[in-house]
Amino acid sequence: MEEMTCREGTVHSVIFQNAENGYTVLRLLTEEGEIITVVGCIPCVAPGEHLTVSGVWETHPQHGEQLRVLELERALPEDEEEIFSYLSSGICKGVGPATARRIVDRFGAETLDILEREPERLRTIKGITAKKAQEIAGGFRRHMGLRRLMAFLAQYQLPPVLAMQLRQQYGDAALEMVQGNPYLLSTDACGVEFSVTDEIAMSLGLSADSGERLQAAVTFELSHNENNGHVFLPRNKLVAATCQLLDCPPELVEQALDDLVDRRVVVQEQVANVEACYLRRLWEAEVSACARLNNLLSAEADESRQAEKTVEEIQREQGITYAPQQRQAVQAAAREGVLILTGGPGTGKTTTVRGIVALFQKMGLDIVLAAPTGRAAKRMSELTGMEAQTVHRLLGMNWNESAHQVTFTKSEKEPLEADAVIVDEMSMVDLPLFSALLRALRPGTRLVLVGDADQLPSVGAGNVFSDLIRSGRVRTVFLREVFRQAEQSAIIRNAHTVNMGQPPQLTNDQGDFFFLCRRDAERTVSTVVELCRTRLPEKMGIPADQIQVLSPTRKGASGTVNLNRCLQETLNPPRPDKREIQWGERLFREGDRIMQTRNDYDVVWEKADGTVGTGMFNGDVGKIVQIDPSGEWLAVDFDGRAALYGVEMLNEVDLAYAMTVHKAQGSEYRAVVMAAMPAAQSLMVRGVLYTALTRARELLIIVGDDAAIRAMAANDRQQKRYSGLRWRLVHSEG
């Protein structure tokens, strides 16, 4: 990373400031008498204020050299002229230069203390009424509240942008809220490491064995493990993990957990032979999903008398003959309230779904198609000829500010107006989203769930698709026959080979599947870059923007972080006419391919036809089309959805020239180049290799170590996910 520079001085002028996110461009008069440009998140700054800024120098294409702030200390002005400049800058509503001059002439160097502690004395100044004095004092106190929040966070090396996030969440009471419960900083909304919030709590006098600390650690462990896919944790594992986190005896954690159970923050229930501990909302989602699925399964849906005749009609109209398993699936859709359709690549899932759609149309049903991601929904639309949308959009997703959680417009109170719902890429759907979908279905609605059970499970909590299949409660049709046309594809042949535990055929005469042996990480990276830069565009006519590089890991020389850096430099190099912006160790440039790395329900987007919506989700990929000259925002095109990203949002996006296999779930690319080198054991598994292979539509090239590939194919170890859905379904039968 660049060398840090520290400068101290007085704010000479503020060129630009965004009140929403605190992004600021200012001129700083340094102690050496030099005026420099400073940029970064510096909320509520004003002329006359003293700053000590630490950051890195960068060159802006339009504005030249500027110091980008990484750390900041600030102090209020002390002499009268600096106080006048500060107060007349507009920091207080109703105070312009004339009023500021009268206030400073009356109170001098004590002005700011008077405004905060004795605002009633303002009434002694001609033209300031009691009401206006209150307004001025209220504005100044809010201003000082944000400054104090920033100063509080700065003690623990936390960034100023966090103060803006806390202010948006908790309003003027943000500082009091955080001081009262520093563990709020470790919620998903803030994302501060628990060790940091624990240090803050200890520094504020919270005892090591306090109930607040212990309970915060227990709920943190449950939330942290939700992000690892677990719906619950066994009580003994939860207690052990919390003891390790806090370095405290188990009896203290046991008591804290019991208190949380008594308050219903945590729900404890026997699941199979395990004492399961759930965050309440996940327990409610699991119980609700089970109950509603049982209702759908018990509904009368048998239309089988006409099914066989209808299937014959569909075959004639579509000019095809279904394989036995495909025919079985279409006919089952007429009989079953809930149907699962699963199979690997080339087994005819798309043809079967088209048949089910045609069947439902002939039955006069209103059909809705959905998928978990925008890309998967778009592909579903192209393959079926019907509109498909994301599950989130279908359900009318909203962000509830007061509850700090996602809500959906569609529910049992306002259900979907559909007789049949078909969801593709079900392996990606987590428990909370599945539960929300079931809540939005009217009694008797038919539900068809389509996916590949051998792909990696959802990023979010649960193992829904696998749990439903393994429960035996839902009619499941397995498409196992690989069709002759699909068999001609080495990608599909090798994917099925890997799925059976055998390594793919690593020869180079397979048409759409190639292996380039590189046993050195640096050579692997240089080969990947060369393939994307020249070999595939020039020799195979595949442009770079239709090639997706995948890696099992983010880390190491062949991980996505380094690959993205190398690919950006090659595919989108710097140019004088391309604006760019640095954020931490990452550089973003106009023309870059980027990816959303976590769900953000507040992002507003708009399509060319005027359709407006909100929400960008983990894995969404877009392109930076413009960076604001001031560096305040980026305009990004997410596959036809235009969105503006403030600089404070750059911590939730990353470059996407290369992405991990997990992030590529649910997407399909014209060409995939996979960097396959040894990585962490948990990533060197069959599911990762199989998912990578099945992302490629026309061409797959694996570059790397053949030993690593063989090891992945042989390793069927799956990370255990604690989920009670399968158990509940089995034990609720009848």
N, C-alpha and C positions, 0 to 999 in steps of 0.2 A: 504494500500500500504506500501511497505518497507520503513524504515527510511532513509532519505536522508543524505548523507555524503558529506562534502566539503573538497577538497584537492587543495593545490597550489604548483606549482613547475615549473621546466624547462624540456622541452622534451629532454629525453636522447637519444632515438632512435625510429624510426618508423618501426614497424615489418611488417605492411601490410597497403596498402591504395588503394581503388578503385576510380579511377579518375572520373568514371561516376556518382557514387552516394555519394561519400565522406566518405564511411564507412572506418573506420581506427582502427587499433590496434597499440598502442604505449606504450613505457615505459616512465614513468614520474618520474623524480628525485625530490622528495618532499622537502620542506624547512627543514623537519626533517631529511633529508639524506636517506630516504627510497626510494627504486625503486618499483613502483607499475605498474600494467598493467591497461591501460585505453582503453575502446572500445566505439565506437559510431560514429556519423556523425560529423567529424572534417575535412572538406575539406582543402586541401593545407597546412596542418600542416607540420612542419619540425623541426629537432633538433635545439636546441638553443632558441626556442620560449617559452615564459612564458604563462602558462595556469592556470586558476582557474576553476576547474571542480566540479560540484555538480551532484551527481547521487546515484545509489544504488549498493551495493555489490552483486555479484552473483558468483556462482561456475560453471566454465566451465568443462565438463567431461574430456577434454584433457589438458586444460591450467590452471586449478586451479582458484584461486580467481582473480576477475577482477572487476574494477569499471565501470559500464555502465553509460555514460554521459547522463544527462537530461537537464542540463543547463551549459553554458560555457562562460567564459570570456577569452580573449587572448590578449597578448601584444607582439610586436616585440622585438627581442633581442636588448640589448643595448651595452654590452661590445664587444671588438673586436673578442675574441675567439668564443663567441656565434654567432656573425654575420657571422664569417667564417663557422661554422658548418651549420648554416641556409642556407647560399648561396651555399655551396658546396653540398647540399643534392639533387640537381636536380630540384629545384623549378623554375629555369630559364633555358630554352633551350639554350645550348651552353656554359653554365658555369659549369665546373667541378671543382674539388679541386684545380688544378694548377691555373686556371684562377681566381677562388675565392680568392686564397691566394694573387695573384698580386693585385687584386682590393682592398682587405682589407688592405694590406700593404701600398697602396697609400693613401686611403681615411679614414682609421681607423673607428672611431665611426660614421662618417658622411656617410658611404658607402650607406646605404639604402636610405637616402635623395638624394644623388647624382644620384643613379639609377633612381629614380622617377622624379626628378625635373631638373637635369642637366646631362642627359645621354651623351651629346656630350663630356664631360670631360673624358669619358672612352677612347677616342681616344689617350689620352696622355700616355696610357699604351701600352708597346710594344706588338705587336701581335693582338691588337684589332683595326680593321678597322672601318670606318664610318658605313658600312653596318652591321657589327657584333654588334657595339654599339647600333644601332637601334633595331636589333633583341633582344638583351638582355633587353633593356629598354621596348620594347613592351611586352615581356613575363612577366617581372616583374610588369608592369602596369595591365595586365590581372589578374595576381595573386593577386595584391593588390585590384583590383576591386571586386573580389569575397570576400576577407576578409572584405572590407568595407561594402559590402552588408550584410554579416553575422553580422557585428557589428551593422549596422542599425537595422536589424530585432531583434537582441538581446535586444535592448533598450525597446522593446515592448513584451519581453518574447516569441518571435516567434522562432521556432526550426531551427537549422542550415540546416536541410534537405530542408527547404523551399527555401533557397538560391540556392540550386542545381536545384530545379524545376524552379525557376525564370530564372536562367542562361540558362537552356535548352530552355525555351520559348523565352526569349528576348535577349540572347547573352550577349556581353560585355556591352550593354546599359541598363542592367536590373536595376541597382541602379537608374540611371537617370529616367527611366520609372516609377519606383515605387515612387520615390520622387516627380515626376511631377504629378502622379495620383495614390495615395495610394489605391484608390478604386479598382484598378486592382487585389488587393489581395483577394477581395471578390467574384471574378469570380469562376465558378465551378472548374476550373483548380487548383486553390490554396485553396479555401474553408475556408478562414479566416473569422471569425465572422464580420459582418458589424460594430458592436460597436467598435471593435479593429481598423479596418481601418479608422473609423471616428475619433477615438482618435489620430491616426497617422496624419491624415490630419489636424486636429486642432492644433497639436503640431508643424506642419510645417507652420502654419500661415494662413491656409485657413479659411476664415470667415464663420460664421455659416449660412449666407444667400447667400453664393456664388452659382452661377449657377452650377458649377462643382459638388458641394456637393449635391445639390437638385436633379440634374439629375441622379447622381450615385444612390441616394436613390430610385428614381422612378424605374430605371431599375433593381435594386436589388430586389425590391418588386415583380416585374414581374417574374424575374428568380426564386426567392424563391417560389412563388406560382405555377410556372411551375412544380417544384419538388413535389408540393401537388396535381398535376393532372390538374391544370387549364391551358387552352389554352389562355384565356384572362382574364382580370379583368374589371368589370364595372368601369367607370371613377370615380364615387363617392366613391366606395370602395377603389380604388387605391389611391386616394387623401387622404382619411381618414387614411389608413394604413401607408402611407408615413409621414403624419403629426405626427402620434403616434410614428413612428420610430425616427423622428428627433426632436420632440417636437417643432414644428414651426407652424405658421399660414397657413391656406389653400391657401391663395392667392399666397404665394411664390411657393407652390407646383404646383398650377394651371399653373403659368407662366412657370415653369421648364418643365412641361408636354407638354405645347403648343410648347415650343422650341424643344423638342424631336420629336414631331409630325411634325413640320416644317422641321426638318432634316431627317425625315423618319426613325429614329431609332425606334420610336414607331408608329404603325399604329392605327388610331382611326376610327371606323366605326360603324354605327347603325346596331345592330344585334337584331332582334325582337324589344323589347321596351327598349333595353339597349345600352348605349353608350360604346361600347367595345374597350378596349385598349390592343393591342397585341404587343409583341416583333415582329419585322418585319419578322424574319425567321418563326415564328409560323403562322403568318397571311399568308405568302406565301405558307406554307405547307397546310393550310386549304383550301385556294382558289384553289391551284393546285389540291388537292385531289378531290375536288368537280367537277372541270372542267373535269378531266381525267375520273372520274367515270361516269359522264354524257356521255362522248364519248363512253365508253364501253357499257353503257346501251342502247345507240342508235344504236349500230352496229347490223347488220343483223346476227342472230345466229340460226335461226329456222331450226332445223333438225328433227322436230317432226314426219314427215311422216314415217320414219323408226324406230322411237324410241320404239314404243310398241313392234314391232317384235324383235328388238335388246334386249330389256329387257327380253323377253321370252327366247331368246338364252342364255343370261347371267345366268338366274335362272337355266336352265338345266345344264349348264356347272359347276356352283358352287354348284349345288345340294341343292338349298334353294328356299323358296317362300317368296317374300317380303311382309311385312305388307303394307297396303294401303299408309301410309305416306312415307314409304321408296320407294315404287314404284313411288309415286308422285315426290319424290326428284330426282330419277335417270332419269325419263322422263323429268323433268324440266331442268336438266343439258344439255339435247339435245337442248332445245329451248332457254334458256336464256344466254345472254352474261355474266351476273353476277348472282350468286346464293348464298344465305346464307342457311346453314344447321345448325340447332341448336336443342339441346335437352340435358336432364340431363343424369345421369349414367343409363346404362341398357336399353336405348331406341333405341339402334342399330345404332349409328352414324358410328361406324367402318365398319359394314356390308354395310351400305349405301355408304360410301366413296369407299369401294372396288368395289361396283357396278358402281359408277360414273367413276372410273379409267378404269374398263373393257369397259364401254360404249365409253369413249374417245379413247381407244385403237382400238376398232372396227371402230371408225370414222377416224382412221389414224392420230390422233393428237399426237404431241410431248408433253408429260406431265412432269411437274416439281412439286415435292412435297416439302413443306417447313413448318417450325414451328418457333416460336420466340426463343426457347431455344434449346440447344443441347440435353437435355434429352427428350424433346417433339419430336424433329426430329428423335431421335433414336427409340422412341416408335412407331412413325408413320411408320418408315422403317420396324420394326418387324411386324406390323399389316397388312401392305399392300404388303410386299414382294418387294417393290421398294425402291430405294435410296431416302432418304429425307435429307434435309440440313437446317441449320438455315437461316432465311431470310437475316441476315447480310452477311453470306457467299455467299448466292445465288446472292446477289447484288454486291459482290466484294467490301466490306467495306475497306476504307482507312482512315487514320488520316492525315488531312491537317495541317501541322505545322504552315504555315504562317497565315492561317485563324483561327487556333485553333478550328477546328470543323471536324465532320465526313463527309466524302464524299464517294460516291459510284461509282465504275467503270461502272456499268450498269445504263443507263439512256436513255432518248430519242435518244441520239446520238449513243449509243451502247446498244440496247435493248436486253432483254433475248431472246434466240432462243427457244421459247416455244409457242405452240398453246393453251395450257391450263395450268393454275397454280392453285394448290389446297393448301390452307393454313389452318393448324390445330391450335387449341388453340388461336383463333382470339381475345378472350377477353383480352389477354395479349399484343396485338399489339397497340402501341401508335400512335399518329397522325404523328409525323415526319417519323417514319418507314413505315407507311401505304402510306404516300405521296410518299416516295422514291420508294416503290414497284410499285405503279401505274405509276410513271415516266418511269420505266424500261419495261413496257409492250408494245408490238407492238399493233397498232390498230387492233381490232378484236380478241385479245387474250381473251379466256374464263377464268373467275376468279370464283373459288368456295371457299367460306369462311366458315370454320367449327368451332364450339365452343359451349360453354355452357353460354348462356346469363345471367344466374343467379350467375355465379362466380364473384369474385371481379374484378374491372376494372384494366387496365394496371397500372404499377408503374409509367410510364412516362405520359406526358400530353395527355389529351383527353379521350374520352369515345367512341372510334371508333365503336366497335361492336354493342353496344347498340344504338348509334346514327344512324347507318345504318339500323338497324331493325326498330327503331321507326319512321324513316323518311317515311316509306312506299314506298320508291322508288325502293328498291331492292327486287326481288322475294325471299321470305323467307319460308322455309318449317320447321315447328316445329314438331319434333318427340316427341310425348307425351306418347305413349304406352310403358309401361315397360314390357319387355318380361318375359314369365313365368320362364325361367331359371334364369333371373336376379332377379325376385321377390323372389327367394329362398335366396338371399343375404340380410341379415338384414342391412348391410351397405347401400345398394341401397334403401331399403324400408325406412330406417330412413332419408336418404338424401332427398328423395321426401317428406317425412312427414315434415321435417324442412322447406323445400321450400314452403310448404303450410301454414307455420306459426304455426305449432304444434311442441311441444318438441319431441325429439326422445324417443323411448321406452327404459327406463333405467332399463332393467332387464338383468340377466346374463345367460339366456338359449337360446341365439339367434344364436349360431354357430360362426359367424365371427364378432360379435359386443358385446363388454362388457363394463359395467360401474362399476367403483370402487369408491364408495362415500367417499370422504375425504373433510372435511370442514375446514381443517387447512392447510395452505400453506406448512409448513415444512413436514407434513405427506404426502402431495401430492407429493412433490419432492422426498422424500425417497421411495415412492411406485413406481414412475416413474423410478428411478435409479434401484430398485430391479427388475422390469420387464425387463429392458434392460440387466442387468447383468446376471441374472440366470433364471427367470421364463419363459421368452419366448424362450431363447436358449435351455434350458434343457427340458421343458415340451412340447413345440410346435415345436421344431426344427428350429426356426428362429434365425439365427445368428445376433449378435448385429449390424453388418454393413448393415443389411437389414431392420433395424428398424429406423424410423424417428420420433423423438419427436417434437411435434408442440405446440406452445403456442400463444394466441392472442397478447401477449405483450413481449417487451424486459425487462421491468422493474419489480421490485418486486421479492419476494422470488420464485415465480413460473414463472418468466419471463425467457427468453432465456439466458440472461447473466449469471444468477445464475445456471440455469439448465446445461449450457455448462460447467461451472466450476466443478460442481458435477459429470457430466457424464464423463468428461475428466479424472478426478481423479480415477474414477471407471473402465472405459473401456480401458484407455490407461495410466496407472500409470507410474511414473518415474522409470527408470532403468538405471544402469550404462552404458549400451550399447546404450541408446537412447539419442541422442543429443536434446537439446532444446534451445529456445531463447525467451527472455522476450521482449515484446514491449509494453511500457506503463503499463497498468494494466493487459494485456493479456499475457499468456504464450503459446507458440507454441512448440509442441513436435513431433518428428518423429512418424508417424503412425496416427497423428490427422486427423480428417475429417474437412475440412475448406470450406468456401464459399466466393466467390467474392461478395463484397457488393456495388460496383459501377462499371459502365462501364469503362474499360481501353482498349483503342484501340491499344495500343502499345505492349501489351504482345505477344511475339512470342511463338508459340507452334508447336510441331511436333508429328506426329503419327508414329507408328511402321513401316508403309509402306513407310515412307519418305515424306508423305504429310506435307507441312509446311503452316501455316497460322498465322494470327494475331488477337488479340482481345479476351478478357474474359469479360463476361457480368454479370451484377447484378443478383445474384441467381445461377450462375454456382458453382457446388460442386466438390471438389477434395480431394486428400489425400496427406499429406506430406510424401514423400518417402525418402527424405534425407535432412539433414541440413549440410551445409558446416562446416568443423571443425573450420574454422576461424570465423564462425557466419556471413559470408557476404551474403549468399544466401540460398534459399530453393528450392529443386526440388519437384514439385507438379504434380501429375497425375490427370488430369481432364477427367475422363471417356475415357482413351485412348489417350488423348492429353497431352504430356509432356511439362512442362513450367518451366523456372527458374524465381524465384522471388527474387529480391534484398531486403535487409532489409528495404530500404526506401519505399517499396511497401506494407509493412505489415499494413499500415493504411487503406488499401482497402480490407482486408480480415478479416474474423472472424471465430471462431469455429462453426461447423455445426452439432454437435451431436443433438442440438436443434435449431430450427429456427422458426421465426414467420410464421403465416399462409400466410401472404402476400408474403413472400419470397418463399413459397412452390408452388405458382401458376404454373401451367403448368407441374408439376412433379407428378409422381405416385410412390408409395412405396409399397413394399410387406406388411409391417406392419406399422401402425401409432399409436403412443401413444400420446394422447392429454392431456395436463395439462390445466384444465378448472377451473380457479378461477376468482373472480371479478377483473376487470381491468378498464382502462379508458373507459368512456361511448362510445366514438367514436369507440371502438374496440368490445364492447359487442353487436354486431349486427348479424342479421341472415346471411348476406353474408359471414361473417368470419366463422361462425359455418358450414354453408353449404360447403364452400370451403375446410375446414379441413376434413369433412367427406368424401368428394369425392376424397381425395388424397390417400386413402387406397385401395389396390387391394385385399388382402386376409384377413386382420385382422385389426380391429380398436378397441382400448381400450381408453375410456375416463376416466381420473382420476380427481376427483375434486368435486365441489359443484353443486349439482343438481339444486339449485336455480339459480345459474349463467347460467347454460345451458338453463333452461326454459326462463330466461330473454333474452338470445341471440335469441332464436327461435322466441320469440314474438316481437322482436324489428326489424322492417323492415326499420328503418331510414337509408337512403343512403346519404353519403356525396355529396352535390351538386358540380358538376364540371362545370365550365364555358367553354362551347365549342359551336362553331357556325356551326359545320358540318351539324347537322341535319337540322337546319334552312336554311342553304344555299341550301341543296339538295331539300328541300320542295319548296323553292322559285325560284329554277332554273328550275323546271319542265316545259317542253314544250318550 
